[in-house]
Amino acid sequence: MAGVLSLVAGAFFLLGGIAVITTLGTPTAMAVTRYYLYSVGSSAAITPSDITTVIGVAAAVLIVPGVVSALGGVYSLKRSLWGLALAGAIFALFYLPPLGIPAIIFTALARKEFA
């Protein structure tokens, strides 16, 4: 059960990261990012490279924990590498607490089942 919860949380955020990447070149994303950079006090001229960097970092913030959560879910289902399974459940907690809390509890309770 913990593996499924971690996998679902990881899939949500992998899809979110992919959605951020696919909006990289759209005029709306460029305008929103330019507005954000101005609002945080960037006084320098904002180049498309700056906008690409901000959008790339936003995508990485979603994709990296999503990958860890999904890998943790896979290893939880295989009942191997308890530490990675727990790490995946913890990353699921950061983004989707309704899925992450039970995933952590189930992973912790199943520690003896891991090889």
N, C-alpha and C positions, 0 to 999 in steps of 0.2 A: 504494500500500500504506500509506503514512504517513497519508493522508487517512482511510482506513478505520479504522486504529488510533485516530486522534484522535477520529473520530466515535463509535466504540464507547465509548471512555472518557468522552466527553462525555455520551452517552446514559445510561450507568450513573449518573453523578452528577446529571444532571437528574432521573432517576427517583427517586434517593435524596432529593433536595430536595423533590420533589413528595410523596413519602411522609412526610417530616417535616411539611410543611404540612397534609396531610390528617389528621394525628394531633393537630393543634393543640387541638381542643376535647375530646379524649377524657380521661376521668378519670385514666387511667393516665399519660398524658403530663403532665398537670397535677401529679400527685403526684410523679413523677420529677423534674420541673423544680423543684418546691417543695423537695424534698429536696436537690437540687443547690445551690440558692441558699442554703439553710441551711448546707450543708457547706462552702461557700466563705467563710462568715463573715458573711453578710448578717444583721444584727441587727434591721433594720427589718421592719415588717409587709410581707409579700409579697402583692401584689395580683394579680388575674388579668392586669392590664396588664403587670406585670413578667414574668409567665410567658409571655405572648404575645410580648414583646420577645425573650426568650431563645430561644424556639422560632423566631422569625422570623430572628434572626441565624444560628442553626444552619442553617436552610434556605438563607439567602443564601450561607453558606460553601460549600454544595454547588452551588447553582444558578449563581452567577456564573462560577466556573471551568469548570463544565460547558458553559455557553454559549460561553465563549472557546474551549474545546477543540473543541466541535462546529463553530463557525464556522471555526476553523483547519483542521479536517478538510475542510470544504466547499471552502475556498479552495485547499487542497492538491490536492484532486481536480480543481479547475478550472485549476490551475497558474497562479494569479495571487496577488498579494500575499504574497510569500515570508515577510515578517516576521510577518504574522498566522498563516500556516501554521506557522511555527516556534513562535510563542507558544502556539498550540493544542497542539502536541506537548509543549511544556514543561509546560503545565498538566496534560496527561495524565500526565506523569511524576510530578507531585506526588501524584496519587491512585491511579494504577494503574501502578507502575513496569514491570511486564512488558509493558504496551502502550506506555508513554511512551518507554522507552529506544529500542526499534526505530523508533518514530515520529520521534524526534529525529534518529536516524542517517539514516533514509531521506529526511527533509526536507532535512537538510544536504547529503547527496549529490546531491539533485536540484535544487540551487539554480540551476544553469544552464538548467534546463528552464522556469523561471518567467519570465513576460513582464514 
